[in-house]
Protein backbone atom coordinates (compact mmCIF):
# COMPACT_ATOMS: atom_id res chain seq x y z
CA UNK A 1 0.00 0.00 0.00
CA UNK A 2 1.46 3.36 -1.06
CA UNK A 3 0.29 6.49 0.68
CA UNK A 4 2.86 8.71 -1.02
CA UNK A 5 1.85 11.18 -3.71
CA UNK A 6 1.25 12.42 -6.19
CA UNK A 7 -2.41 12.11 -5.32
CA UNK A 8 -5.67 12.77 -7.07
CA UNK A 9 -7.85 14.85 -4.79
CA UNK A 10 -11.57 15.19 -5.40
CA UNK A 11 -13.22 18.17 -3.72
CA UNK A 12 -16.71 19.67 -3.54
CA UNK A 13 -16.85 22.28 -6.32
CA UNK A 14 -20.01 23.71 -4.78
CA UNK A 15 -18.15 24.67 -1.61
CA UNK A 16 -15.98 27.81 -1.81
CA UNK A 17 -14.23 26.83 1.45
CA UNK A 18 -13.36 23.41 0.00
CA UNK A 19 -11.93 24.95 -3.16
CA UNK A 20 -9.83 27.34 -1.07
CA UNK A 21 -8.54 24.57 1.16
CA UNK A 22 -7.39 22.24 -1.63
CA UNK A 23 -5.62 25.20 -3.27
CA UNK A 24 -3.93 26.03 0.04
CA UNK A 25 -3.00 22.39 0.68
CA UNK A 26 -1.34 22.11 -2.72
CA UNK A 27 0.50 25.44 -2.39
CA UNK A 28 1.65 25.14 1.23
CA UNK A 29 2.44 21.43 1.22
CA UNK A 30 4.13 21.46 -2.17
CA UNK A 31 2.05 18.59 -3.55
CA UNK A 32 3.86 18.32 -6.85
CA UNK A 33 1.94 16.45 -9.51
CA UNK A 34 -1.22 16.20 -7.41
CA UNK A 35 -4.40 16.63 -9.44
CA UNK A 36 -7.27 18.59 -7.91
CA UNK A 37 -10.59 17.59 -9.47
CA UNK A 38 -14.19 18.55 -8.84
CA UNK A 39 -16.01 15.47 -7.58
CA UNK A 40 -19.11 16.65 -9.43
CA UNK A 41 -17.31 15.98 -12.74
CA UNK A 42 -17.14 12.24 -11.98
CA UNK A 43 -20.50 10.66 -11.04
CA UNK A 44 -18.89 7.84 -9.00
CA UNK A 45 -16.63 10.21 -7.05
CA UNK A 46 -19.52 12.61 -6.50
CA UNK A 47 -21.60 9.82 -5.02
CA UNK A 48 -18.65 8.68 -2.88
CA UNK A 49 -18.05 12.24 -1.67
CA UNK A 50 -21.70 12.60 -0.68
CA UNK A 51 -21.84 9.18 1.02
CA UNK A 52 -18.67 9.84 3.03
CA UNK A 53 -19.30 13.58 3.56
CA UNK A 54 -15.65 14.02 2.71
CA UNK A 55 -13.12 14.97 0.13
CA UNK A 56 -11.45 11.99 -1.52
CA UNK A 57 -7.71 11.48 -1.71
CA UNK A 58 -6.76 8.74 -4.15
CA UNK A 59 -3.25 7.36 -3.68
CA UNK A 60 -1.11 6.22 -6.63
CA UNK A 61 -2.06 2.61 -5.88
CA UNK A 62 -5.79 3.46 -6.02
CA UNK A 63 -6.59 3.55 -2.31
CA UNK A 64 -9.39 6.02 -1.46
CA UNK A 65 -8.89 7.99 1.75
CA UNK A 66 -11.45 10.21 3.45
CA UNK A 67 -11.71 12.61 6.37
CA UNK A 68 -8.84 13.10 8.76
CA UNK A 69 -6.92 10.07 7.52
CA UNK A 70 -6.77 11.77 4.12
CA UNK A 71 -5.60 15.02 5.73
CA UNK A 72 -2.84 13.27 7.67
CA UNK A 73 -1.68 11.34 4.60
CA UNK A 74 -1.48 14.44 2.43
CA UNK A 75 0.34 16.43 5.14
CA UNK A 76 2.77 13.56 5.68
CA UNK A 77 3.66 13.62 1.98
CA UNK A 78 5.04 17.17 2.38
CA UNK A 79 8.80 17.45 2.74
CA UNK A 80 8.45 20.29 5.23
CA UNK A 81 5.41 19.11 7.18
CA UNK A 82 6.11 15.34 7.21
CA UNK A 83 6.65 15.23 11.03
CA UNK A 84 3.31 16.98 11.58
CA UNK A 85 1.61 14.55 9.20
CA UNK A 86 3.07 11.58 11.09
CA UNK A 87 1.87 13.07 14.38
CA UNK A 88 -1.69 13.83 13.27
CA UNK A 89 -1.94 10.39 11.65
CA UNK A 90 -1.14 8.49 14.85
CA UNK A 91 -3.87 6.06 15.98
CA UNK A 92 -4.35 7.98 19.23
CA UNK A 93 -4.80 11.29 17.36
CA UNK A 94 -7.00 10.08 14.49
CA UNK A 95 -10.30 10.05 16.48
CA UNK A 96 -9.85 13.66 17.64
CA UNK A 97 -8.80 14.67 14.14
CA UNK A 98 -11.87 13.00 12.68
CA UNK A 99 -14.09 14.93 15.14
CA UNK A 100 -12.41 18.15 14.00
CA UNK A 101 -12.88 17.18 10.35
CA UNK A 102 -16.59 16.50 10.98
CA UNK A 103 -16.98 19.86 12.75
CA UNK A 104 -15.41 21.57 9.73
CA UNK A 105 -17.66 19.60 7.38
CA UNK A 106 -20.78 20.70 9.27
CA UNK A 107 -19.66 24.35 9.31
CA UNK A 108 -18.53 24.74 5.69
CA UNK A 109 -21.03 27.56 4.92
CA UNK A 110 -19.71 29.60 7.85
CA UNK A 111 -16.11 28.82 6.96
CA UNK A 112 -16.80 29.80 3.35
CA UNK A 113 -18.02 33.21 4.53
CA UNK A 114 -15.07 33.64 6.88
CA UNK A 115 -12.59 32.88 4.09
CA UNK A 116 -14.42 34.95 1.49
CA UNK A 117 -11.37 37.17 1.04
CA UNK A 118 -9.45 34.24 -0.51
CA UNK A 119 -9.65 33.16 -4.13
CA UNK A 120 -12.35 30.55 -4.74
CA UNK A 121 -11.68 29.99 -8.45
CA UNK A 122 -11.47 26.29 -9.25
CA UNK A 123 -7.84 25.14 -9.16
CA UNK A 124 -6.00 24.57 -12.39
CA UNK A 125 -3.92 21.45 -12.97
CA UNK A 126 -0.72 21.78 -14.92
C-alpha positions as CSV (number, residue, x, y, z in Angstrom):
1,X,0.0,0.0,0.0
2,X,1.5,3.4,-1.1
3,X,0.3,6.5,0.7
4,X,2.9,8.7,-1.0
5,X,1.9,11.2,-3.7
6,X,1.3,12.4,-6.2
7,X,-2.4,12.1,-5.3
8,X,-5.7,12.8,-7.1
9,X,-7.8,14.8,-4.8
10,X,-11.6,15.2,-5.4
11,X,-13.2,18.2,-3.7
12,X,-16.7,19.7,-3.5
13,X,-16.8,22.3,-6.3
14,X,-20.0,23.7,-4.8
15,X,-18.2,24.7,-1.6
16,X,-16.0,27.8,-1.8
17,X,-14.2,26.8,1.4
18,X,-13.4,23.4,0.0
19,X,-11.9,25.0,-3.2
20,X,-9.8,27.3,-1.1
21,X,-8.5,24.6,1.2
22,X,-7.4,22.2,-1.6
23,X,-5.6,25.2,-3.3
24,X,-3.9,26.0,0.0
25,X,-3.0,22.4,0.7
26,X,-1.3,22.1,-2.7
27,X,0.5,25.4,-2.4
28,X,1.7,25.1,1.2
29,X,2.4,21.4,1.2
30,X,4.1,21.5,-2.2
31,X,2.1,18.6,-3.5
32,X,3.9,18.3,-6.9
33,X,1.9,16.5,-9.5
34,X,-1.2,16.2,-7.4
35,X,-4.4,16.6,-9.4
36,X,-7.3,18.6,-7.9
37,X,-10.6,17.6,-9.5
38,X,-14.2,18.5,-8.8
39,X,-16.0,15.5,-7.6
40,X,-19.1,16.7,-9.4
41,X,-17.3,16.0,-12.7
42,X,-17.1,12.2,-12.0
43,X,-20.5,10.7,-11.0
44,X,-18.9,7.8,-9.0
45,X,-16.6,10.2,-7.1
46,X,-19.5,12.6,-6.5
47,X,-21.6,9.8,-5.0
48,X,-18.7,8.7,-2.9
49,X,-18.0,12.2,-1.7
50,X,-21.7,12.6,-0.7
51,X,-21.8,9.2,1.0
52,X,-18.7,9.8,3.0
53,X,-19.3,13.6,3.6
54,X,-15.7,14.0,2.7
55,X,-13.1,15.0,0.1
56,X,-11.4,12.0,-1.5
57,X,-7.7,11.5,-1.7
58,X,-6.8,8.7,-4.1
59,X,-3.2,7.4,-3.7
60,X,-1.1,6.2,-6.6
61,X,-2.1,2.6,-5.9
62,X,-5.8,3.5,-6.0
63,X,-6.6,3.6,-2.3
64,X,-9.4,6.0,-1.5
65,X,-8.9,8.0,1.8
66,X,-11.4,10.2,3.5
67,X,-11.7,12.6,6.4
68,X,-8.8,13.1,8.8
69,X,-6.9,10.1,7.5
70,X,-6.8,11.8,4.1
71,X,-5.6,15.0,5.7
72,X,-2.8,13.3,7.7
73,X,-1.7,11.3,4.6
74,X,-1.5,14.4,2.4
75,X,0.3,16.4,5.1
76,X,2.8,13.6,5.7
77,X,3.7,13.6,2.0
78,X,5.0,17.2,2.4
79,X,8.8,17.5,2.7
80,X,8.4,20.3,5.2
81,X,5.4,19.1,7.2
82,X,6.1,15.3,7.2
83,X,6.6,15.2,11.0
84,X,3.3,17.0,11.6
85,X,1.6,14.5,9.2
86,X,3.1,11.6,11.1
87,X,1.9,13.1,14.4
88,X,-1.7,13.8,13.3
89,X,-1.9,10.4,11.6
90,X,-1.1,8.5,14.8
91,X,-3.9,6.1,16.0
92,X,-4.4,8.0,19.2
93,X,-4.8,11.3,17.4
94,X,-7.0,10.1,14.5
95,X,-10.3,10.1,16.5
96,X,-9.9,13.7,17.6
97,X,-8.8,14.7,14.1
98,X,-11.9,13.0,12.7
99,X,-14.1,14.9,15.1
100,X,-12.4,18.2,14.0
101,X,-12.9,17.2,10.4
102,X,-16.6,16.5,11.0
103,X,-17.0,19.9,12.7
104,X,-15.4,21.6,9.7
105,X,-17.7,19.6,7.4
106,X,-20.8,20.7,9.3
107,X,-19.7,24.4,9.3
108,X,-18.5,24.7,5.7
109,X,-21.0,27.6,4.9
110,X,-19.7,29.6,7.8
111,X,-16.1,28.8,7.0
112,X,-16.8,29.8,3.3
113,X,-18.0,33.2,4.5
114,X,-15.1,33.6,6.9
115,X,-12.6,32.9,4.1
116,X,-14.4,34.9,1.5
117,X,-11.4,37.2,1.0
118,X,-9.4,34.2,-0.5
119,X,-9.7,33.2,-4.1
120,X,-12.4,30.6,-4.7
121,X,-11.7,30.0,-8.4
122,X,-11.5,26.3,-9.2
123,X,-7.8,25.1,-9.2
124,X,-6.0,24.6,-12.4
125,X,-3.9,21.5,-13.0
126,X,-0.7,21.8,-14.9
